[in-house]
Amino acid sequence: MSQKKGTRGYKNEIVRVHYGINNKTLGVQSVWETRGGKLASMSAGHHFRHQCVAGSLVRSDAVSLAFDLTGVFTLPVDVESHPLVNELEEKASIMRAQRTHVI
């Protein structure tokens, strides 16, 4: 349900979800974007936030830099599951396997 425009609830409404591979853990991480331009994510039990310019679309490269992610793509918040997320999980698994075999 959409919030009334101009309210705090409206600004805090999550409108997009960015997905990428965390460069440290090599796990898939999601970052939620609010209508007000805030980005938030959970990783290893820690909550991370980043404020972008309100009202502007956050680009994948900004998410990549702010949260140290690679292979970032964006989906609308109402998309429950998507093949791209599965592909990203497979890519992360391959990257983890390669990391363990590096001498």
TORTI-814345 format. One record per residue: residue in three letters; chain; y, x, z of N, C-alpha, C in turn; residue number from 1. Coordinates in Angstrom, 3 decimals. Layout:
<recs>
+------+-------+----------+----------+----------+----------+----------+----------+----------+----------+----------+------+
! resn ! chain !      n_v !      n_u !      n_w !     ca_v !     ca_u !     ca_w !      c_v !      c_u !      c_w ! resi !
+------+-------+----------+----------+----------+----------+----------+----------+----------+----------+----------+------+
!  Ala !     A !        Y !        X !        Z !        Y !        X !        Z !        Y !        X !        Z !  NUM !
...
+------+-------+----------+----------+----------+----------+----------+----------+----------+----------+----------+------+
</recs>
This chain:
<recs>
+------+-------+----------+----------+----------+----------+----------+----------+----------+----------+----------+------+
! resn ! chain !      n_v !      n_u !      n_w !     ca_v !     ca_u !     ca_w !      c_v !      c_u !      c_w ! resi !
+------+-------+----------+----------+----------+----------+----------+----------+----------+----------+----------+------+
!  Met !     A !   -1.183 !    0.838 !    0.000 !    0.000 !    0.000 !    0.000 !    1.240 !    0.878 !    0.000 !    1 !
!  Ser !     A !    2.139 !    0.612 !   -0.905 !    3.346 !    1.406 !   -1.035 !    4.361 !    1.005 !    0.042 !    2 !
!  Gln !     A !    5.047 !    1.991 !    0.550 !    6.061 !    1.767 !    1.577 !    7.383 !    1.329 !    0.948 !    3 !
!  Lys !     A !    8.265 !    0.760 !    1.764 !    9.580 !    0.330 !    1.295 !   10.432 !    1.556 !    0.981 !    4 !
!  Lys !     A !   11.036 !    1.548 !   -0.203 !   11.848 !    2.675 !   -0.663 !   12.983 !    2.957 !    0.321 !    5 !
!  Gly !     A !   13.212 !    4.243 !    0.574 !   14.280 !    4.670 !    1.473 !   13.843 !    4.844 !    2.916 !    6 !
!  Thr !     A !   12.634 !    4.470 !    3.254 !   12.140 !    4.616 !    4.621 !   11.412 !    5.947 !    4.794 !    7 !
!  Arg !     A !   11.207 !    6.318 !    6.037 !   10.463 !    7.541 !    6.333 !    9.037 !    7.429 !    5.800 !    8 !
!  Gly !     A !    8.446 !    6.246 !    5.949 !    7.099 !    6.020 !    5.445 !    7.007 !    6.231 !    3.945 !    9 !
!  Tyr !     A !    8.060 !    5.825 !    3.226 !    8.106 !    6.002 !    1.772 !    8.120 !    7.486 !    1.421 !   10 !
!  Lys !     A !    8.953 !    8.265 !    2.115 !    9.040 !    9.708 !    1.852 !    7.756 !   10.437 !    2.219 !   11 !
!  Asn !     A !    7.037 !    9.929 !    3.236 !    5.819 !   10.585 !    3.699 !    4.562 !   10.084 !    3.000 !   12 !
!  Glu !     A !    4.715 !    9.151 !    2.073 !    3.566 !    8.626 !    1.342 !    2.977 !    9.716 !    0.440 !   13 !
!  Ile !     A !    1.673 !    9.923 !    0.511 !    1.001 !   10.928 !   -0.313 !    0.849 !   10.365 !   -1.717 !   14 !
!  Val !     A !    1.329 !   11.135 !   -2.711 !    1.318 !   10.656 !   -4.094 !    0.432 !   11.483 !   -5.016 !   15 !
!  Arg !     A !    0.168 !   12.732 !   -4.671 !   -0.658 !   13.605 !   -5.500 !   -1.483 !   14.524 !   -4.608 !   16 !
!  Val !     A !   -2.620 !   14.952 !   -5.150 !   -3.461 !   15.927 !   -4.458 !   -3.696 !   17.093 !   -5.414 !   17 !
!  His !     A !   -3.418 !   18.292 !   -4.943 !   -3.629 !   19.515 !   -5.717 !   -4.916 !   20.156 !   -5.201 !   18 !
!  Tyr !     A !   -5.739 !   20.654 !   -6.113 !   -6.985 !   21.312 !   -5.753 !   -6.967 !   22.729 !   -6.305 !   19 !
!  Gly !     A !   -7.493 !   23.676 !   -5.535 !   -7.587 !   25.048 !   -6.001 !   -8.578 !   25.820 !   -5.151 !   20 !
!  Ile !     A !   -8.877 !   27.028 !   -5.569 !   -9.798 !   27.900 !   -4.837 !   -8.971 !   28.822 !   -3.944 !   21 !
!  Asn !     A !   -9.268 !   28.776 !   -2.650 !   -8.595 !   29.637 !   -1.683 !   -9.022 !   31.076 !   -1.947 !   22 !
!  Asn !     A !   -8.056 !   31.954 !   -2.181 !   -8.357 !   33.345 !   -2.543 !   -9.009 !   34.147 !   -1.417 !   23 !
!  Lys !     A !   -8.855 !   33.711 !   -0.168 !   -9.471 !   34.434 !    0.948 !  -10.880 !   33.942 !    1.234 !   24 !
!  Thr !     A !  -11.053 !   32.619 !    1.286 !  -12.354 !   32.053 !    1.650 !  -13.231 !   31.756 !    0.439 !   25 !
!  Leu !     A !  -12.620 !   31.682 !   -0.736 !  -13.289 !   31.293 !   -1.976 !  -13.929 !   29.899 !   -1.864 !   26 !
!  Gly !     A !  -13.300 !   29.056 !   -1.069 !  -13.701 !   27.662 !   -0.968 !  -12.660 !   26.790 !   -1.647 !   27 !
!  Val !     A !  -13.045 !   25.596 !   -2.049 !  -12.094 !   24.669 !   -2.666 !  -11.225 !   24.072 !   -1.562 !   28 !
!  Gln !     A !   -9.933 !   24.098 !   -1.789 !   -8.970 !   23.594 !   -0.821 !   -8.107 !   22.539 !   -1.492 !   29 !
!  Ser !     A !   -7.796 !   21.468 !   -0.775 !   -6.908 !   20.441 !   -1.307 !   -5.573 !   20.489 !   -0.578 !   30 !
!  Val !     A !   -4.515 !   20.209 !   -1.323 !   -3.155 !   20.193 !   -0.793 !   -2.550 !   18.840 !   -1.142 !   31 !
!  Trp !     A !   -2.078 !   18.124 !   -0.138 !   -1.510 !   16.801 !   -0.343 !   -0.004 !   16.891 !   -0.509 !   32 !
!  Glu !     A !    0.520 !   16.191 !   -1.499 !    1.961 !   16.182 !   -1.779 !    2.529 !   14.806 !   -1.464 !   33 !
!  Thr !     A !    3.607 !   14.767 !   -0.691 !    4.255 !   13.498 !   -0.379 !    5.377 !   13.220 !   -1.369 !   34 !
!  Arg !     A !    5.793 !   11.975 !   -1.396 !    6.902 !   11.576 !   -2.255 !    8.180 !   12.358 !   -1.905 !   35 !
!  Gly !     A !    8.312 !   12.759 !   -0.654 !    9.484 !   13.501 !   -0.199 !    9.426 !   14.984 !   -0.485 !   36 !
!  Gly !     A !    8.361 !   15.462 !   -1.126 !    8.279 !   16.864 !   -1.518 !    7.588 !   17.769 !   -0.523 !   37 !
!  Lys !     A !    6.947 !   17.218 !    0.508 !    6.217 !   18.046 !    1.463 !    4.800 !   18.270 !    0.967 !   38 !
!  Leu !     A !    4.319 !   19.484 !    1.198 !    2.939 !   19.838 !    0.889 !    2.227 !   20.121 !    2.208 !   39 !
!  Ala !     A !    0.990 !   19.661 !    2.328 !    0.230 !   19.892 !    3.555 !   -1.218 !   20.150 !    3.193 !   40 !
!  Ser !     A !   -1.868 !   21.004 !    3.995 !   -3.271 !   21.325 !    3.774 !   -3.897 !   21.751 !    5.090 !   41 !
!  Met !     A !   -5.218 !   21.581 !    5.169 !   -5.999 !   22.061 !    6.306 !   -6.937 !   23.148 !    5.791 !   42 !
!  Ser !     A !   -7.028 !   24.237 !    6.518 !   -7.946 !   25.313 !    6.161 !   -8.387 !   26.005 !    7.443 !   43 !
!  Ala !     A !   -9.687 !   26.109 !    7.611 !  -10.263 !   26.776 !    8.786 !   -9.695 !   26.193 !   10.084 !   44 !
!  Gly !     A !   -9.494 !   24.875 !   10.113 !   -9.015 !   24.204 !   11.312 !   -7.523 !   24.332 !   11.562 !   45 !
!  His !     A !   -6.796 !   24.941 !   10.646 !   -5.349 !   25.113 !   10.795 !   -4.627 !   24.223 !    9.789 !   46 !
!  His !     A !   -3.522 !   23.639 !   10.233 !   -2.721 !   22.759 !    9.380 !   -1.553 !   23.576 !    8.821 !   47 !
!  Phe !     A !   -1.423 !   23.591 !    7.501 !   -0.345 !   24.335 !    6.849 !    0.577 !   23.362 !    6.141 !   48 !
!  Arg !     A !    1.882 !   23.627 !    6.207 !    2.875 !   22.783 !    5.539 !    3.848 !   23.645 !    4.765 !   49 !
!  His !     A !    4.387 !   23.043 !    3.722 !    5.390 !   23.716 !    2.903 !    6.331 !   22.649 !    2.366 !   50 !
!  Gln !     A !    7.629 !   22.858 !    2.458 !    8.609 !   21.895 !    1.965 !    9.127 !   22.333 !    0.602 !   51 !
!  Cys !     A !    9.051 !   21.444 !   -0.361 !    9.609 !   21.691 !   -1.686 !   10.852 !   20.828 !   -1.849 !   52 !
!  Val !     A !   11.493 !   20.940 !   -2.974 !   12.692 !   20.134 !   -3.228 !   12.279 !   18.679 !   -3.328 !   53 !
!  Ala !     A !   12.893 !   17.827 !   -2.535 !   12.561 !   16.403 !   -2.517 !   12.854 !   15.760 !   -3.866 !   54 !
!  Gly !     A !   11.943 !   14.913 !   -4.276 !   12.134 !   14.148 !   -5.504 !   11.711 !   14.854 !   -6.775 !   55 !
!  Ser !     A !   11.369 !   16.123 !   -6.701 !   10.949 !   16.828 !   -7.911 !    9.427 !   16.970 !   -7.907 !   56 !
!  Leu !     A !    8.854 !   17.010 !   -9.077 !    7.413 !   17.209 !   -9.182 !    7.078 !   18.646 !   -8.806 !   57 !
!  Val !     A !    6.080 !   18.803 !   -7.971 !    5.639 !   20.130 !   -7.577 !    4.695 !   20.646 !   -8.657 !   58 !
!  Arg !     A !    4.978 !   21.833 !   -9.130 !    4.144 !   22.427 !  -10.174 !    2.991 !   23.191 !   -9.554 !   59 !
!  Ser !     A !    1.927 !   23.326 !  -10.326 !    0.717 !   24.003 !   -9.861 !    0.990 !   25.430 !   -9.404 !   60 !
!  Asp !     A !    1.906 !   26.128 !  -10.086 !    2.173 !   27.517 !   -9.696 !    2.839 !   27.591 !   -8.327 !   61 !
!  Ala !     A !    3.646 !   26.593 !   -7.961 !    4.263 !   26.573 !   -6.631 !    3.200 !   26.370 !   -5.560 !   62 !
!  Val !     A !    2.247 !   25.494 !   -5.816 !    1.142 !   25.261 !   -4.882 !    0.296 !   26.522 !   -4.768 !   63 !
!  Ser !     A !    0.035 !   27.163 !   -5.897 !   -0.756 !   28.384 !   -5.923 !   -0.124 !   29.470 !   -5.054 !   64 !
!  Leu !     A !    1.175 !   29.651 !   -5.189 !    1.879 !   30.675 !   -4.409 !    1.969 !   30.316 !   -2.934 !   65 !
!  Ala !     A !    2.305 !   29.072 !   -2.629 !    2.519 !   28.663 !   -1.239 !    1.225 !   28.695 !   -0.423 !   66 !
!  Phe !     A !    0.092 !   28.391 !   -1.054 !   -1.165 !   28.289 !   -0.323 !   -2.205 !   29.329 !   -0.742 !   67 !
!  Asp !     A !   -1.826 !   30.296 !   -1.576 !   -2.708 !   31.372 !   -2.042 !   -3.979 !   30.811 !   -2.683 !   68 !
!  Leu !     A !   -3.769 !   29.937 !   -3.687 !   -4.875 !   29.300 !   -4.400 !   -4.890 !   29.743 !   -5.851 !   69 !
!  Thr !     A !   -6.058 !   29.674 !   -6.466 !   -6.202 !   29.959 !   -7.883 !   -6.874 !   28.762 !   -8.558 !   70 !
!  Gly !     A !   -6.652 !   28.602 !   -9.860 !   -7.267 !   27.506 !  -10.597 !   -6.758 !   26.145 !  -10.184 !   71 !
!  Val !     A !   -5.500 !   26.050 !   -9.819 !   -4.931 !   24.803 !   -9.280 !   -4.766 !   23.751 !  -10.374 !   72 !
!  Phe !     A !   -5.162 !   22.522 !  -10.041 !   -4.881 !   21.364 !  -10.882 !   -4.522 !   20.195 !   -9.975 !   73 !
!  Thr !     A !   -3.931 !   19.163 !  -10.540 !   -3.389 !   18.047 !   -9.774 !   -3.977 !   16.727 !  -10.235 !   74 !
!  Leu !     A !   -4.267 !   15.874 !   -9.259 !   -4.755 !   14.528 !   -9.541 !   -3.930 !   13.511 !   -8.757 !   75 !
!  Pro !     A !   -3.815 !   12.283 !   -9.268 !   -3.159 !   11.231 !   -8.484 !   -3.956 !   10.981 !   -7.203 !   76 !
!  Val !     A !   -3.293 !   10.515 !   -6.181 !   -3.934 !   10.325 !   -4.880 !   -5.048 !    9.284 !   -4.928 !   77 !
!  Asp !     A !   -4.987 !    8.338 !   -5.836 !   -5.979 !    7.262 !   -5.864 !   -7.273 !    7.621 !   -6.606 !   78 !
!  Val !     A !   -7.395 !    8.853 !   -7.081 !   -8.624 !    9.294 !   -7.750 !   -9.586 !    9.791 !   -6.673 !   79 !
!  Glu !     A !  -10.679 !    9.052 !   -6.469 !  -11.640 !    9.379 !   -5.414 !  -12.426 !   10.655 !   -5.708 !   80 !
!  Ser !     A !  -13.021 !   10.721 !   -6.883 !  -13.770 !   11.921 !   -7.273 !  -13.532 !   12.155 !   -8.763 !   81 !
!  His !     A !  -13.595 !   13.400 !   -9.154 !  -13.290 !   13.750 !  -10.528 !  -14.169 !   14.933 !  -10.934 !   82 !
!  Pro !     A !  -14.627 !   14.972 !  -12.186 !  -15.462 !   16.094 !  -12.642 !  -14.786 !   17.456 !  -12.475 !   83 !
!  Leu !     A !  -13.471 !   17.512 !  -12.543 !  -12.771 !   18.791 !  -12.380 !  -12.988 !   19.376 !  -10.985 !   84 !
!  Val !     A !  -13.110 !   18.515 !   -9.981 !  -13.356 !   19.004 !   -8.625 !  -14.741 !   19.633 !   -8.565 !   85 !
!  Asn !     A !  -15.723 !   18.999 !   -9.192 !  -17.077 !   19.563 !   -9.236 !  -17.094 !   20.901 !   -9.967 !   86 !
!  Glu !     A !  -16.366 !   20.989 !  -11.075 !  -16.277 !   22.245 !  -11.823 !  -15.646 !   23.345 !  -10.972 !   87 !
!  Leu !     A !  -14.617 !   22.978 !  -10.201 !  -13.953 !   23.953 !   -9.333 !  -14.910 !   24.431 !   -8.242 !   88 !
!  Glu !     A !  -15.717 !   23.510 !   -7.683 !  -16.721 !   23.888 !   -6.679 !  -17.724 !   24.887 !   -7.263 !   89 !
!  Glu !     A !  -18.166 !   24.642 !   -8.494 !  -19.114 !   25.547 !   -9.154 !  -18.484 !   26.921 !   -9.389 !   90 !
!  Lys !     A !  -17.230 !   26.931 !   -9.835 !  -16.524 !   28.193 !  -10.063 !  -16.377 !   28.974 !   -8.753 !   91 !
!  Ala !     A !  -16.041 !   28.272 !   -7.668 !  -15.895 !   28.918 !   -6.358 !  -17.220 !   29.504 !   -5.900 !   92 !
!  Ser !     A !  -18.316 !   28.789 !   -6.152 !  -19.641 !   29.276 !   -5.778 !  -19.978 !   30.561 !   -6.530 !   93 !
!  Ile !     A !  -19.668 !   30.598 !   -7.807 !  -19.898 !   31.805 !   -8.611 !  -19.045 !   32.959 !   -8.101 !   94 !
!  Met !     A !  -17.802 !   32.680 !   -7.760 !  -16.906 !   33.723 !   -7.246 !  -17.422 !   34.283 !   -5.916 !   95 !
!  Arg !     A !  -17.950 !   33.394 !   -5.045 !  -18.507 !   33.865 !   -3.772 !  -19.726 !   34.745 !   -4.010 !   96 !
!  Ala !     A !  -20.574 !   34.356 !   -4.946 !  -21.761 !   35.144 !   -5.271 !  -21.374 !   36.508 !   -5.829 !   97 !
!  Gln !     A !  -20.365 !   36.556 !   -6.677 !  -19.896 !   37.826 !   -7.251 !  -19.300 !   38.714 !   -6.165 !   98 !
!  Arg !     A !  -18.601 !   38.114 !   -5.211 !  -17.984 !   38.887 !   -4.136 !  -19.056 !   39.563 !   -3.286 !   99 !
!  Thr !     A !  -20.159 !   38.886 !   -3.036 !  -21.208 !   39.468 !   -2.202 !  -21.988 !   40.560 !   -2.918 !  100 !
!  His !     A !  -21.927 !   40.590 !   -4.263 !  -22.648 !   41.606 !   -5.031 !  -21.783 !   42.796 !   -5.436 !  101 !
!  Val !     A !  -20.529 !   42.785 !   -5.052 !  -19.636 !   43.897 !   -5.369 !  -19.887 !   45.026 !   -4.383 !  102 !
!  Ile !     A !  -20.026 !   46.224 !   -4.922 !  -20.296 !   47.411 !   -4.074 !  -19.012 !   48.143 !   -3.796 !  103 !
+------+-------+----------+----------+----------+----------+----------+----------+----------+----------+----------+------+
</recs>
